[in-house]
Structure formats: structure tokens, C-alpha cells
């Protein structure tokens, strides 16, 4: 791998989006990310995205491939003492741990921060949990929908008079922003660890990050008992109207008006979207087309930033920024379950064929899901 994080190695226990996309963005920046799964416990995206019942179904999930590009896959059973031993050996060769398990899972396996920090004092341990590592709600789990609700985001989403609205499984907005914040914090901690020689435990509450994004509304409500957090659609103070209009070709455009103008609907209905945008811009009205995923893929200005395709033609999440004018580069497709197990254990730990065979025979490195995961 190449990039600004080349030379950084990540032990990745991240699941679904919040954890797995954090480590994926580290991989996009050049880190060597080693994703830990096993036949005894798959990333749930492999199961959620199950497309068929044929052999190897767990390697074909679009959702998994979408979020786990540029990683190496290592199969190790975290419930097996031998698997736990191997993880501790690997930790000595890694800079970062990323995990978003329920609190206590890794501690019970002897793989929490205290255990891995004793092996490697420079380890940066990113615990990306639902409610943080302490407090009365620390054992709660969450998904995007529950974070929408508990953070306050849902109370502001939708149109005036409607019930609170969640972003939905296709978006899971809180998970996306959580992984952005977490990636930045991990990078800062790695820089500090290399300067000081000391690692860190990053207690990262997903709910707190989601609430941070609506901080102004929370402050306003706390300062004024009469201020109610409620959805207001596209309305914005000082703006006459913000809305979307359907055009002649069936596409929609969005526009912001500094004064009411009832002619906009008729203008849009009589023009294709591109023509309507051009006409409104010529009148000094801010306007833009409402793009879908296919539009983003086709736009050369967004190459590698929004969505890209891997070598198999599958969709992969892009980077939300550019480096040196470039978006994401897919140097390695999302791994099959345990695809790089032998490679990683030979390279980092010097395991020979006999040691690898022993782990395989005992099921520690199994790459076939157990009955409970199917």
C-alpha cells in the first residue's frame, strides 16, 4: 500500500459501518489494515448482504465489499485461547486497534486495552462504542436508527408537523459521520504516539458525536425553555424558500430563493433539469440538480470521492475528500473471509507450515461459517 499512512498497521475488529469504515479510511490512506473475523463470528454485513445459499455466499455480500476495500483478511477465533494468543502476538506488530463491540467483549477475551497495551505500549486503541466506555448506558448497543433517535438528529429531520424521521438503513447517517470523526482522531493519536512513544485509549461515544452535529440546537434548547427541537423541512432563517422542483424530463432540481417566486414551478415543468438549472442561475438564483448514485458515478469531477467500482464491478464507498487532487484508489478488493491468514501469520509472526496447520486443524483459523452464523 502507498499513501500518507504507509507504515501504519491496524488490527481491525471493526464491524458494519462505524468500526469497519473507520479502518477502511485508514486503509485508503495507505495503512496496512488486517481485518479479524472467523467462521465463528462474521462481520454482520456478510450476512445482511447474503445474496444466495451457494458455497462461499459469505464472500459475495455487496454491503461488505462496499465498506471493506483495501484490507487484508485474517481468520482468527477470538473465543479460542489460541486465537487470543495469536492476537496478542500480532498486537506487538501493530500501531492501532479499531473495535466497536459491545463493552467488555474484548476485555473478557483478554484482548482489551490493558492487555494489548502491556504487549505494545505504543498501541492506539480506538473503542468506537455506542454510548462510551463509562456511564449508566455503556452496555447499550446501537445502529444508525437508534443513534438518529438518541442523539437528537431525528427530532430535526423531516418537515414541519411530521413525526421524527430516521435516516434509514440505506443511509445510516450517524454511522457515516462517526467513522469520519473516528478516523481523524485515530490519525492524531498515532502521530502523538510516534512522537511520545506512548499509545492511548480512545473512548469514542457514537451518540456524543452524533449529538455534536446538532449542538447549536441543543444549546438553544438549554438556554430557552421555550425552544423546541422540531423538524422544519428546508426552511432556513432569512431565506424566503428552499425547495425541490420536478422538471420536464422527470428529474428534480433544488433551488434557494431570496424572495418568493411562484413562477419557478412552471419554469421547471417546461424545461429539462439541466436547462432549468441554467435558466435559474442566469437569473441569479442558486440552483443545482438532485443527483442520484448513477449521476455521481458518471461525474468526472467526483471521481473517487463519492462512489467507485472495484475490479469486479461492484460499488465501493469513496473518500469524502481528495488528497493531491485524487479520491480513493482501490488497491485491494474487500477480502474473502480469512483470505490473507497464511500470508499475515508468516509475514508478521514467522509461522511455518506446521504452526499454520495446527491452527487450521483446531478450527482457530476456520473460514467456513458455523451453523449459528448462517
C-alpha atoms as one frame of an Amber mdcrd trajectory, in Angstrom:
protein
   0.000   0.000   0.000   1.060   3.571  -0.640  -0.157   6.824   0.877   0.390
   9.099   3.864  -0.284   6.283   6.373   2.040   3.760   4.744   3.922   2.014
   7.547   0.987   2.193   9.975  -0.547  -1.188  10.779  -4.101  -1.611  12.076
  -5.651  -4.559  13.887  -9.234  -4.245  12.728 -12.135  -5.650  14.743 -14.476
  -3.090  13.199 -17.952  -4.258  12.192 -20.707  -2.926   9.958 -20.109   0.796
   9.263 -18.952   2.695  12.356 -15.943   0.465  13.010 -15.280  -1.061   9.602
 -15.482   2.215   7.701 -13.093   3.874  10.156 -10.465   1.234   9.434 -11.330
   1.328   5.717 -10.489   5.033   5.525  -7.212   4.326   7.301  -6.557   1.671
   4.643  -7.468   4.126   1.882  -4.728   6.382   3.243  -2.162   3.591   2.986
  -2.324   1.824   6.360  -1.944  -1.954   6.420  -5.347  -2.906   7.836  -5.773
  -6.506   8.984  -9.447  -7.356   9.397 -10.054 -10.002  12.056 -13.033 -12.338
  11.615 -13.598 -16.078  11.748 -16.085 -18.746  10.826 -17.345 -18.425  14.411
 -18.100 -14.711  14.028 -18.508 -12.852  10.737 -18.843  -9.160  10.137 -22.671
  -8.920  10.133 -22.550  -7.216   6.735 -21.559 -10.569   5.249 -24.867 -11.996
   6.495 -27.069  -8.927   5.968 -25.905  -8.828   2.354 -26.362 -12.562   1.763
 -27.279 -12.995  -1.909 -27.647 -16.763  -2.218 -27.126 -20.058  -0.407 -24.341
 -21.358  -2.618 -20.890 -22.205  -1.280 -18.924 -19.085  -0.399 -22.013 -16.890
  -0.040 -20.320 -15.053   2.801 -17.758 -13.621   0.378 -20.281 -12.082  -2.014
 -22.109  -9.533   0.112 -22.252  -6.134  -1.665 -22.574  -4.378   1.690 -19.400
  -5.985   2.973 -17.456  -5.246  -0.202 -18.748  -1.662  -0.175 -17.120  -0.921
   3.175 -14.034  -3.156   3.471 -11.843  -2.348   0.491  -8.049  -2.101   0.745
  -7.841  -4.501   3.729  -6.251  -7.877   4.347  -8.459 -10.578   5.860  -7.263
 -12.744   8.775  -9.385 -15.567  10.234  -8.929 -15.976  13.999 -11.493 -17.219
  16.504 -11.464 -14.685  19.350 -13.252 -17.125  21.673 -10.451 -19.676  21.399
  -7.441 -19.254  23.733  -5.104 -19.957  20.815  -6.791 -17.291  18.728  -6.441
 -14.865  21.632  -2.762 -15.722  21.967  -2.155 -15.015  18.280  -3.945 -11.656
  18.559  -1.654 -10.631  21.402   1.353 -11.603  19.307   0.043  -9.538  16.407
  -0.587  -6.526  18.658   3.157  -6.221  19.201   3.495  -5.500  15.469   0.567
  -3.073  15.147   0.066   0.632  15.759  -3.725   0.765  16.057  -6.671  -1.329
  17.210 -10.148  -0.428  15.936 -13.187  -2.069  17.548 -16.887  -1.391  18.023
 -18.001  -4.423  20.021 -20.331  -4.196  22.986 -18.343  -3.021  26.030 -16.419
  -5.797  27.757 -16.261  -8.254  24.840 -12.544  -7.833  24.207 -11.730  -7.479
  27.905 -13.310 -10.870  28.617 -11.215 -12.370  25.837  -8.040 -10.906  27.333
  -7.745  -8.544  24.374  -8.797  -5.206  25.854  -6.653  -2.096  26.016  -4.851
  -3.055  29.232  -3.848  -6.450  27.840  -2.674  -5.162  24.467  -1.007  -2.077
  25.921   1.128  -4.343  28.108   2.304  -6.045  24.916   2.762  -2.811  22.992
   2.940   0.490  24.957   2.572   2.486  21.713  -0.747   0.924  20.725  -3.605
   3.328  19.926  -6.832   1.582  20.919  -9.953   3.103  19.342 -13.065   1.896
  21.180 -15.915   3.151  18.991 -18.856   2.260  21.221 -22.496   3.266  21.283
 -22.538   5.352  24.473 -18.901   5.425  25.548 -16.860   3.212  27.833 -18.302
   4.543  31.103 -21.662   5.654  32.431 -25.070   4.059  33.006 -25.720   3.363
  29.302 -22.297   1.942  28.450 -23.679  -1.534  27.705 -26.227  -0.283  25.184
 -25.705  -1.237  21.564 -26.805   0.941  18.682 -27.426   1.099  14.980 -27.836
   4.130  12.767 -31.550   4.348  13.548 -31.092   4.317  17.324 -28.331   6.910
  17.060 -30.644   9.075  14.944 -33.117   8.885  17.810 -30.917   9.168  20.906
 -28.661  11.913  19.512 -31.489  14.298  18.681 -30.896  14.190  14.924 -34.248
  12.514  14.206 -36.126  15.261  16.051 -34.866  17.780  13.477 -35.258  15.606
  10.375 -38.358  15.865   8.212 -40.975  18.519   7.553 -42.848  20.765   9.955
 -45.639  18.943  11.754 -44.278  15.483  10.975 -43.098  12.836  13.386 -39.304
  12.473  13.877 -37.698  10.737  10.921 -34.657   8.433  10.914 -32.174   8.347
   8.046 -32.886   4.650   7.353 -30.746   1.600   6.761 -29.715   2.682   3.267
 -28.083   5.807   4.722 -27.429   5.275   8.454 -26.231   8.862   8.591 -24.838
   8.757  12.159 -22.611   5.794  11.308 -21.073   7.707   8.409 -20.193  10.787
  10.435 -18.932   8.681  13.349 -16.386   6.967  11.112 -15.187  10.321   9.759
 -14.549  11.719  13.230 -13.005   8.469  14.456 -10.563   8.300  11.549  -9.281
  11.798  12.262  -8.891  11.137  15.977  -7.004   7.882  15.327  -4.592   9.633
  12.976  -3.926  12.377  15.540  -3.317   9.759  18.251  -0.908   7.810  16.048
   1.074  10.980  15.369   1.277  11.667  19.102   2.229   8.046  19.867   5.111
   8.252  17.398   6.253  11.496  18.973   5.974  10.414  22.601   6.323   6.634
  22.408   3.064   6.286  24.348  -0.204   4.977  22.989  -3.723   5.920  24.037
  -7.169   4.563  24.762  -9.683   6.481  22.644 -13.067   6.323  24.373 -15.286
   7.229  21.441 -19.040   7.592  22.018 -21.001   7.397  18.794 -24.019   9.062
  20.386 -21.956  12.005  21.616 -20.513  12.568  18.137 -23.959  12.426  16.543
 -25.300  14.908  19.126 -22.353  17.212  18.426 -23.650  17.711  14.874 -26.830
  19.332  16.222 -25.053  21.147  19.036 -26.433  24.590  18.176 -29.991  23.330
  18.527 -29.228  21.616  21.828 -27.637  24.795  23.190 -30.590  26.867  22.047
 -32.995  24.497  23.780 -30.989  24.539  27.003 -30.836  28.344  27.023 -34.506
  28.861  26.207 -37.096  26.537  27.749 -39.500  27.587  25.024 -37.190  26.495
  22.208 -38.423  23.190  20.838 -36.347  20.853  18.714 -38.644  20.182  15.783
 -38.289  19.457  12.069 -38.613  22.405   9.743 -38.025  20.807   6.360 -35.967
  23.025   4.074 -36.755  26.249   5.914 -33.864  28.445   6.983 -33.883  31.784
   8.767 -33.504  34.683   6.349 -34.298  32.563   3.277 -37.640  33.054   1.532
 -37.853  29.490   0.250 -35.709  26.432  -0.318 -37.272  23.517  -2.148 -37.046
  20.962  -4.938 -38.994  21.102  -8.195 -39.725  18.388 -10.761 -38.641  19.127
 -14.337 -39.931  18.075 -17.753 -37.535  15.122 -18.026 -38.677  13.699 -14.666
 -35.577  14.839 -12.793 -35.587  17.201  -9.832 -33.625  20.336  -9.101 -33.101
  22.212  -5.829 -33.093  25.990  -5.556 -32.751  28.675  -2.889 -34.854  31.815
  -3.290 -34.209  35.152  -1.593 -37.806  36.168  -2.379 -40.994  34.282  -3.146
 -41.329  33.466  -6.851 -44.359  31.438  -7.896 -43.098  31.098 -11.471 -40.387
  28.565 -10.546 -42.702  25.542 -10.688 -43.923  26.422 -14.157 -40.432  27.160
 -15.430 -39.149  23.782 -14.222 -42.135  21.871 -15.599 -41.402  23.232 -19.066
 -37.665  22.546 -19.126 -35.316  19.607 -18.663 -33.343  19.687 -15.431 -30.086
  20.940 -16.976 -31.957  23.710 -18.809 -33.855  24.719 -15.683 -30.667  24.952
 -13.632 -29.033  27.098 -16.320 -32.076  29.377 -16.529 -32.228  29.885 -12.763
 -28.504  30.517 -12.456 -28.806  33.135 -15.203 -31.408  34.883 -13.030 -29.051
  34.859 -10.045 -30.905  32.054  -8.262 -28.810  29.338  -6.622 -29.853  26.013
  -8.191 -28.458  22.537  -8.739 -29.675  19.153 -10.000 -30.714  16.477  -7.474
 -28.251  13.758  -8.376 -28.590  10.056  -7.696 -25.844   7.467  -7.380 -25.548
   6.940 -11.140 -25.084  10.672 -11.657 -22.304  10.746  -9.083 -20.531   7.812
 -10.723 -20.694   9.498 -14.105 -19.428  12.887 -12.925 -15.655  13.096 -13.599
 -15.332  15.874 -11.036 -16.283  13.384  -8.321 -14.075  10.515  -9.420 -13.086
   8.505  -6.344 -14.860  10.846  -3.957 -18.425   9.559  -3.771 -18.726   6.099
  -5.301 -16.323   3.987  -7.338 -16.283   0.436  -8.694 -13.806  -2.281  -7.791
 -12.210  -4.689 -10.250 -15.314  -6.893 -10.127 -17.598  -4.000 -10.987 -19.066
  -3.779  -7.502 -19.788  -0.446  -5.864 -17.326   0.775  -3.254 -17.707   3.757
  -0.928 -15.426   6.617  -1.931 -13.408   9.041   0.157 -15.149  12.212   1.411
 -12.112  14.283   0.445  -9.280  14.440  -2.065  -5.546  14.128  -1.459  -3.363
  15.781  -4.095  -6.462  16.073  -6.223  -7.270  12.357  -6.045 -10.062  10.390
  -4.438  -9.968   6.752  -3.418  -7.711   4.192  -5.092  -8.802   0.567  -4.828
  -5.511  -1.253  -4.448  -7.113  -4.353  -2.941 -10.724  -5.515  -3.121 -12.504
  -6.390   0.127 -11.054  -9.694   1.360 -12.730 -13.065   1.384 -13.087 -14.436
   4.900  -9.545 -15.206   6.082  -8.102 -14.685   2.609  -4.712 -13.493   3.871
  -4.402 -15.608   7.016  -1.334 -17.563   5.945   0.294 -14.506   4.381  -0.105
 -12.364   7.526   0.954 -15.019  10.041   4.031 -15.944   8.014   4.993 -12.325
   7.361   4.456 -10.829  10.814   4.924 -13.769  13.164   7.142 -16.101  11.165
   4.759 -19.062  11.422   5.776 -22.115   9.440   3.585 -24.694   7.736   3.347
 -26.856  10.866   2.134 -23.955  13.034  -0.407 -22.917  10.416  -1.670 -26.473
  10.060  -2.113 -26.780  13.829  -4.262 -23.620  13.946  -6.319 -24.812  10.996
  -6.844 -28.300  12.420  -8.129 -26.882  15.711 -10.575 -24.555  13.931  -8.897
 -21.367  15.111  -8.453 -20.123  11.544 -11.675 -21.552  10.112 -13.060 -19.717
   7.091 -16.405 -21.537   6.959 -19.284 -20.047   8.954 -20.657 -22.133  11.797
 -24.329 -23.067  11.793 -25.233 -20.184  14.086 -24.000 -17.605  11.584 -25.809
 -18.944   8.518
